[in-house]
Amino acid sequence: NEGQEVPRIVMLPTEVENDNLLRDLLCKRRGGAVQLLMPQRGRKGHLLQLAERNAIEKARQVEGKWEAEEQNVKNALEELKTTLLLPTLPKRIEGYDISHLSGTETVGSMVVFRDGKAASDHYRSFTIRTLQEGVIDDYAALREVITRRLRHLQKKEGPRTWKKKGCFLLMRQKTGKTYIVIDPTREQYYAER
């Protein structure tokens, strides 16, 4: 119930214009009377000062946590750029996984990170079409999902030119994006590892 969030007494640090409108709104939300106080001294004034200090400290903590998370994301993207020898920080990262219930209901899922943060509106799921019921082969299912994803990109963006990058990867850059896939001639070797 929304009304439970509004207390019977609301203490404010200063006078509010149209305090009658505020009081009416709070009374309506609470479903009962609400008293607005502006204490300057005494116990209630001390409580208000304490609440203000706590709010400022909480805001600082949240800001510090946010800044630390931003720095962690930036550091992780820098490390990924260095490890994969990318020319720029990755803007979009897609990850794939296969799930099933004892060989039935096999599905693939794609998660997406943009600028190092989850972009759940870009997540996709894929019903696996090539496996027979009861067969468990995550590699085949993953191949189907990634093949379908790359076909979709190819239709969307046109033909690609891939360059050899290392012994397992092929890389292609277009319009600021870098695509990296396993060299098809090394798929079996990589799958066995």
Secondary structure as UniProt FT lines:
FT   HELIX           2..5
FT   STRAND          9..11
FT   TURN            17..18
FT   HELIX           19..30
FT   STRAND          35..37
FT   HELIX           42..83
FT   TURN            84..85
FT   STRAND          92..101
FT   TURN            102..103
FT   STRAND          104..114
FT   TURN            115..116
FT   STRAND          117..118
FT   HELIX           120..122
FT   STRAND          124..127
FT   TURN            133..134
FT   HELIX           138..157
FT   STRAND          163..165
FT   TURN            166..168
FT   STRAND          169..174
FT   TURN            175..176
FT   STRAND          177..182
FT   HELIX           184..186
FT   HELIX           187..192
//
